[in-house]
């Protein structure tokens, strides 16, 4: 059934807070724009969407999101070009993944009109919050939570879909040190690792906290069965460069199908880089390091785009990767190529960017 977004209600705030923002000193995801989009699901259907001032959400203490964790989200960005036009990057990929996550957590799927056209309407209301210039963006967080009251262990019949917006600069600054997981797992076969479910992230916090206490920034996750296969880095997909080949694990029910990941692979192949999508073992990268063949490791995700890893710890030993000049780093070359497309500073041969 087609959803009619033309009936959306728009209730603007009386006074914008944009003049109180320091756009040059932003902590990622800490402050939000004037408005948000909300839409409730009840009686088996999505209700009329509304754009209203950013404000607290009131829920019953028994709302099932608190007790059984039915909560999913997406991460996207909007960019403004030199002509003051606003662009999204591959929004249908996020829409499709959002619905896959919803299905896996027994939540209702969203009509495309509500997700994409609703987002476009919100962005038009908040146009001034999207700043021009390389490195500037507006981070977009669509999410859905279970709102029906009652602590019976069953799926909710009522939900809230919401989109909030946060001005952003770079998520990480500089390279990071990581620890390869030898005991903890991000996800297991048959689980919800491929869904962008809130519970996946809360489960990472404790082992990541332990890694940070040991002097590392993040964890590279290994498979839950053997802890020998390298899978993800923190909240990002991960790439390994051995000699001149970039290797990344295949997506699965344990590994998130990252939009940045698939974009880097397609763009990189278009530019002549060699990729292998296959399982890669911890022992393989250690042997490559010892032979001088392990050149780079980097994470890839919406928030950071590309984040370089300067070294990793495994089995009580630290392995520091070679320092590469910017022009020799595949990670930085790919990041530059992708962000130029996102910011409309380079041709988009794949038609990934969508004008608002």
Buried (B, 14 or more C-beta within 10 A) or exposed (E): EEBEBEEBEBEEBEEBEEEEBEEEEBEBBEBBBBBBBBBBBEEEEBEEBBBBBBEEEEBEEEBBBBBBBBBBBBBBBBBBBEEEBBBBBBBBBBBBBBBBBBEBBEBBBBBBBBBBBBBBBBBEBBBEBBBEEEEBBBBBBBBBBBBBEEEEEEBBBBBBBBBBBBBBBBBBEEBBBBBBBEEBBBBEEEBBBBBBBBBBBEBBEEBBEBBBEEEBBBBBBBBBEEBBBBBBBBBBBBBBBBEEBBBBBEBBBBBBBBBBBBBBBBBBEEEEBEBEBEBBBBEBBBEBBEEEBBBBBBBBBBBBBBBBBBBBBBEEEEBEBEEBEEEEBBBBBBBBBBBBBBBBEEEBEEEBBBEB
